[in-house]
Amino acid sequence: MKNDIHPDYHPIVFRDISANFSILTKSTLTSDATVEWEDGNTYPVVDVDISAASHPFYTGKQKIMDTAGRVEKFRRRYAKSGENA
């Protein structure tokens, strides 16, 4: 590998504020904010709005949309204009 061309890859904490969930991983992101982790070390922290802990798809709280009803409504609305063509 060439020297001095790769970004700084270091440990960082990603914190989901809405779900009170944090994960320690490695990334090239940086942050001025820090947090003390469970191991006693201090790491930079990046706050995120949504993660797997709070996303409706992963938590099972996803809303199922009634697409069949919307399609039927569309067909009823525009069926008359299709007959004239």
HUJORA-V931453 format. One record per run of one state. SS is the DSSP state (a for helix, b for strand, c for the rest). FROM is the first residue (numbers start at 0). LEN is the number of residues. If there is no record, write none. Layout:
# HUJORA-V931453
SS | FROM | LEN
SS | FROM | LEN
This chain:
# HUJORA-V931453
c | 0 | 9
b | 9 | 7
c | 16 | 4
b | 20 | 7
c | 27 | 6
b | 33 | 3
c | 36 | 5
b | 41 | 7
c | 48 | 7
a | 55 | 4
c | 59 | 7
a | 66 | 18
c | 84 | 1
